[in-house]
Amino acid sequence: MFKISIIIPCYNASQYIDRCLTSIVKQTIGVNSLQIICVDDASTDNTWHCLQQWEQRYPNNIILVHLDENSRQGTARNIAIQYVEASWITFIDADDWIEIDFCEIMHSFATGLECDIVRCNMKRDSSKSLTYFQNRETDIPNQYLIIDSIDKRKNFMVNHMLGHTACDKLVRTSLLTDNQILFADHLAYEEIPWHSLLHAYASKVFILGSSLYHYYTNPNSTTSVQNADYHVDILTSSLFAWQTWKDHDLFLNYKNELEYNLIFYGYLFFLKTIFSSSNPSYSFYLMAREIILDHIPDYSLNPYILRPMSQADQLLINFLDQRMDSMQFEQLFYMPETQ
């Protein structure tokens, strides 16, 4: 019986996948405790051949899935979940890697504290080879959270206590399957609806301050490429999340929190992302503003909007009320605090 299922979406990852898989099969928990599910998302390089070589070495642990059409990470992860046999799932990106005792430590806290989710710290790493952190400690304190009331969950949700990425967590499989928690299909920024549902359903969470995950600073990653059309997927994924919240009847208890999340992702995060490009489109601002005003016409009454926020966020919120023209948009682009 596997203890952990590790899901790895792979797209043109031939130069990275050996490092990623080496860090997994060397885990101190023992490779026989791990089910490794690799989904090749229609790669055009040598990724599939590399994966097949690994499968031959570990036929009892590695499952390969090949997609004929590129469908992005969310779809790849959703498909992989159908193959999961372990009680716990972790997600690793193919160009990233983990500390040698990542699985052992995360699993120990998960089972010892009967958690739904254990989250560790991830640290950016530009290493070209498989290296490990000399110092894994951070200023982040360990926290054991029991979310057993509506008020606690509101705070949990609106402060994004689980972060914004899938790859620094060990998640109870039944939490995902019982509550139909899925990633957005065929989109970039697929984690937006997934994370919002994690915050809605997790009851026991342990946050570990130590850095156990290596996030490779890949200049070709989804979030690093400037001027890419897929950045507009932030809006689509945010709207998908909105519909998901309706389907799960979450607005009854968490209306203010969910409305704020739409503002956070579908407006503030989106605009900051396009401002990081070299030639942001004014029409993107108009689209984001229209989405917020259409879905939350009384957004100014949201109590979370009234909280203290950064100068950049406050400036952008002001332009929800009063539409800026294209000249103001261009001036805002050159303001350093909005980058």
N, C-alpha and C positions, 0 to 999 in steps of 0.2 A: 504494500500500500504506500503510495507516494504521500509525502507530507506537504509538498508545495508543488503547484503547477506554475511554471514560468512561461509567460507568453511574450514572444518576440516578433513583432512585425518587421519584415525585411524588404527594403526596396533599394536596389543598387548598392548593396552593403558589402560587396566582396572584399573591400580593403579594410573593413572593420569587424566583420563577423567572427573571425578567428579569435580576436582579442576578447570580444564579448562572451563567446562560448567557453573559452579557456577559463575566464573568471568564474563561470558557473560550474563547470565540471570539477574544479578544484575546491569547491565549497567545503568547509569543515563539517557541515551537516552530513556530508557523504552524497555522492552523485546518485546512489540508489534511492535516496529519499526524494529525488527531484524528477518531475515530468517536465520535459522541455518541448514546448510547442512553437515551432517556427513557421510563420506564414510568409511565403514569398509573394509579394504584391506585384506580380508581373514584372519582375526586374528585367532590365535589358542588358545587364552585364553578367558576370560569372557567379552571381550569388547562388543560384539554384545548384550549380555544380559543387560549390563550397559546402552547402548545406547537406548535400547527398553524401559527401565524404565524412562529415560529422555523424550522420545517421548510421553509416557503416561501422563507425567506431563505437557508437553507443545505441545500438538498435533497440534496447529495452527501455531507453529513457527519452529518445528524441522522436517526435512525431513531426513530419513535414506536410505542409499543406501548400499547394501551388494554385494561385489565382491567375486565370488567363487574361483578366482585364484589371488594370490598376484601379483600386477602389479606395485608397488612402488608409491611414492607420486605424481609424475607427472601425471600418468594415473588417479589416484584418483581425483586430482584437475581438470583435463580436463573433466572428466565425471560430476563432480559436477557443472561445469559452465553451463551445459545444463539445470540445474534445477533453475538457478538464476532468480529471479523476481525483484530484487531491481536495482536501478541505480548505486549502488556502491558495490564493492566487497572487502572484506579483507580476508586474509588467516591466520589461526592460527594452529600451530602444537599441537597435542593432549596432549603433555607433558608440553606445555607452558601455560601462562595465561596473561591477560591484566589488566591494571589499570581500576578502576571502571568507569572512565569517558573517556576511550580511544575512544569509538565510537562517543560520543558527541563532543569531541574536534576535532577529525579528520574530521567528517562530517561537522562541522561548518566552518573549513578552506576550505574544498573542495567546498562547495556550495557558501560560501561568496566570494571566490577568483576565482570561476569558474575554478577549477583545473582539470587536468586529473589524477594527482596523488598527494597524501599527504603522506609524509614519516615522521615517528617519530624516535626517538632513541630507540634502544633495549639494555637492560642491562642483563648480565648473573646473574642468581639467582639459588642458590643451596638449597633454602628452600624446606622443605618437605610438607609444608602446604600452604594454600592460604594467602599470605601476600602482603602488598603493600609497595611501596618505601617511605621511610621517606623523601628523597630528590630526586626529579625528575629532577632537573636542571643539566645541563652539560655545558662544555665550547663551545659546538657547537652552533653557532649563527643560528637564524631563517633565512631562505632564501626563497625568492619568485623568481622563475626562469621563464622567458618567453623565450622559444626557438623558435625564429621567423626568423632565418637565417641559412644557411648551416654552416657558421663558428661557430656560437653558438652551433649548434648540434654536430659538430666535437669535440668541447671542452667537451660538455656534455657526449658524448659517451666514449671518450678515458680516461676521469677521473672517470668514473663509479659513477656519481653523485647520482644514485639511490641505490648504494650499491650492495650487492650480494645475498640477501635473499628476499623471497616473503612476509615474515611475519611481516614486519614493515610498511606496506603500506595500504592505502585506494585507490583503483583504480576505475576509471570510467568504468563501465561495457562495454559501447560501444567502448571504446578504445581497449579492448581485442577482442570483437566479430567482430567489423568492420575491424580490421587489422589481424584477424586470429592469434592472439598471444597465443600460446599454450606452455605447458611444454613438455619436451622430455618424451616420453612414455617408460615405462619399464626400466628406468635407474635411478641410483643414480646421484646426481649432475644435476638434471633435470632443475634447474633454469637458467643454462648458456644460452641456446637459448632464453628463456622467457625474461630474463633481457635485452639481447641485443636488442630485438625488442621494449621493453618499451623505451629504450633510443633512438630508431630510430623514434618513433611516438609521444611520449608525447610532448605537446606544452606548457603547464603551470603546473609547479610543485612547491609545497610548502614543504620545508624541515624544520621540527620542531625539535629543539634541545632537548626538554624535553623527558625524558625516560618514555614511556607509555607501553612498551612491556617487559614481563619477559621471557627471554630465559633460560629455565631450563638446567643446566649443567648435562646432562644425559650421564653417561659413556658408554651407549649402543647406542648413537645416531650415525647417518650415518658417521659424520665427526670425531667422537671420537674413533671408533674402529680401532685399528692398524692391519696391515697385512691383511685387508679384500680384497678379489678379486675385489669387486665392485669399488674400487678406480680407476681402469682402465676405469670406466665409464666416468671419466673426459675427456678422449680422445674421447670416442664415442659421448658424449654430445657436445663437442667442434666441432666435425666434422658435427654433426647434425645441429649445429648453422651455420656453414659455408654454408651448403646446403640451409638452411632457408634464409640466406642473399641473396643468388643467386636467390631463388624463389621470393623474394620481390624486386629484382632489386636494391639493396642498394649499390652495388659496384660502380655504376656510379658516385655517389657523395662522397662516404665514403670509398674508397678503402684502404687508409693508416690506417684509424681508425679500420676497420674490420680486416685487416691483423694483426694489433697490438693486437687486442682482441684475435685472435687465438693464438698468441705467449704468451699472458698473461695467458690465461686459459689452453691451450693445451700443454704448455711447462713449464712456470715458476710456475704456481699454481700446476700443476700436479707433478712436480719434488719435490716441497716443501712438498707436501702431502705424497708422498712415502718416503721421507727422514724422516718423522715423525714416520715411522714404525720401528720396531726393526730389520728387515732384508729386506731392499729394493732390488728389482731385477734390475740388470744392463740392462736386456733386455727391461725394461720399459723405461729407458733413451733412448735406441736405437730407440724404437718405436716412442717416442715423437719427437726426433730429425728428424727422417725420415719424419714424418707427416709435420713438419714445412718446411723442405727443399723441399718436394714434392709440397706443396701448395704455398709456398712463396720463390722461389729460390733466389730472390733478396732481402731477408729480411733485409740485412745490409744497404740497402738504405732507409729503412723506417725512416721517420723523428723522430718518437717517440722512436725508438731504440737509437737514437743519443742524446736523452735528458739525463740529470743526473739521475742515478738510484742507488739503494742500492748496496752495495758491493756484496751481495749474488746474486742479479739479474744480475749484470754485469759479475760475474764469470760464471753463468749458460749460459748467452748469448755467452760468449767466447767459450764455449764448443759446441755451434752450429756450429761455423766455423771450429774448430779443434776437431774432435771426441776424447773424452777421452777413455782410455782403462779401463778395469775392476778394475785395481789397483787404478787408479786415482779416479774412481767412489767410491770405498770403502773409500779412504782418504777424499773425499768430504763429505761423509756421516757423518764423525766424526767431521766436522767443525761446531761449534755452530751456525754460522750465517746462515747456510742453513737449520736449523731446523725450 
